[in-house]
Amino acid sequence: MRAANRGDAAAYRNVLTAITPVLRKVVRARGAALGPEGCEDVLQDVLLAIHSKRHTWAEDAPLRPWLYAIARHKVVDAFRARGRRVELSIDDFTEGLAAGAGPDPTEGRDMEKVLNQLEPRAAEIVRAFGLHGETTAETAARLDMTEGAVRVALHRALKSIARLRERMIE
């Protein structure tokens, strides 16, 4: 590049021949979403920028970081020119889109937030029925309560959950 900057056309041709494959890889790695044609367009912009700005390269500095910086900035410019929209084919993602059968992984976490706002015994009764599938008799025996008291506590807990949900929606 030093010789090219001094006017040696053969040296300049050699530099461009040597750096083009390397810059192509850099542009493709950073601008893969631009597609092959878009990357080639960016590569041409990089080579034009190198040609027009080669006088700004400090001869005592390494060439590679200067080249990579130009390539990086041209890839960024290409993305800016496209806007914020990136187009990807849905066919590339069809296998990963289908959710497997099973419970919603966020459902339990949301329910725990609500249950943690209840009185501890009420939360335990709701968990016993809703999450563990216990019967009224099983819950009453485990908590040393009558079945009627468990049903009343469950009813009150469900009303509290409904009120909490109303507040969350508002």
N, C-alpha and C positions, 0 to 999 in steps of 0.2 A: 504494500500500500504506500510505503514511503516513496518508492520509485514511481508509482502511478501518480502520486500527487505532484511529482516533479515533471510529469508529462510523458512518461514512458508508457505508450499505448499497449505494448505487448505485456508489460507487467500488470497493467490494469485489467486486461483480458484474463490473465492468469489468476488474479485475485478474484474476479467475479466468477470464474469457472470453479475455483476452489471453495468459495463461500456459499454458492447457491444451494448445493445439496444440504449443507449444514443448516442454512436459514430455512429451507423448505421443511426440515424436520422440526425446527423450533416453531414455525408458524403452524404446522399441522398439530403439534402437541398442544399449543395454547389456544388454537382456534378451531378445534375439531368440530364444533357446532356450526361452523360456517360452511362445512361441506368441502369436498375436494376442489370445486371450481372457486368457491370463495377464498380458500387458502391460496390458490394460485394467484388470484387477484391481489391478495394481501402481499404475497411474495413479490409480485411486480412492483407494488407500492414501496416495499422495503428496498428493493434494488434501485428504484428511482430516487428514494430519499438518500440512500448511500451515495449515489452519483452526485446529487445536488448538494449534499452536505459533507462530502468527504474532506473538504478543507477545514472542517471543524474538529476533525480527529487530531488529538495531540500526539505527535509522533513518538513521544517518550512514554506514552501510555499503551497498555495492551489493546489490541484491536478487537478481540472477541467480546469483551463487555460492552464496548461501544456498538458493535453490530447487534448484540442481543437486545440492548436497550431500544434501538431503532425498531427491531422486529416486534418487541413487546408493545411499544407504543402504537405501531401500525395495526396490530391485532386489536388493541383496545379501540382504536379509531374505527375499525371495521364494525365492531360490536355496537359502538355508539351510533354509527350511521344506520344500522339496522333498527335501532330503537330498542326498547326493553323486551321485545317479543322474540322468543326463540321457538322455532318450529321443529318439532320432533314427531316422527311417525308413531302413532299409537301401536302399530304392529310390533314395534320393538319392545313393548312393555306388556303385551297381552298376557303372558304367562304369570307375571307378577301382580297383575291387577285383581285377579279373583281372590277374594278373602276366603280362607278356609272355614269350614263349618266349626262352630264353637262359640263360646261366649265372647262378648265384646270386652276387650282387655281394659277399657277405660271405665266400664260400667261399675265395677267393684270399687274403684277409687272414688268415683263420684258419690256412690252410696255411703262409703265410709265417712266422707266429709259431712254428709247430712246426719248420719247416725252419731257422729262425735258431738253434734250439737244437742243431742237429746240427753236426758238424765240417764246415767249409766244402766240402771235396771231396765228402763224402757228400751234402750238400745239393745240390751241383751235379749229381751223378749222378741224384738223385731228380727234380730239375727237368728234366733232359734227357729222362728217360723219361716222367714223368708230365705235365709241362706242355708240353714242346716236341715230344714224340712221336719222339724220336731212336731209332735202333736201337742195339743193343749195339756193332756195328762202328763206327757214326758216333761214338758217345760215346768208345769206346776210342781211336779215331784222334785225336779232338779233345783228349783229356786225356793222350795219350801213354801209354796203358795197354794191357794185353792184354785181350781180350774176357773171358777167365776172371776177371781181376782186377776188371773192371767188374761182372760178375755177382755176385761175392762181396761187393764193396763195396755194391752195391744191396741184396742180401739183408740185410747187417748194418744198413744205414741203415733199411730197412723194419722190422726188429726194434726198432731204437731208437725209431722213430716209434710203434710199438705200445706200448712201455714209457712213452713220454711221454704218450700218450693215456690210458693206465691211470692215471697220476698226476693227469691233469687231471680225470678222472671222479671220483676219490676225493675 
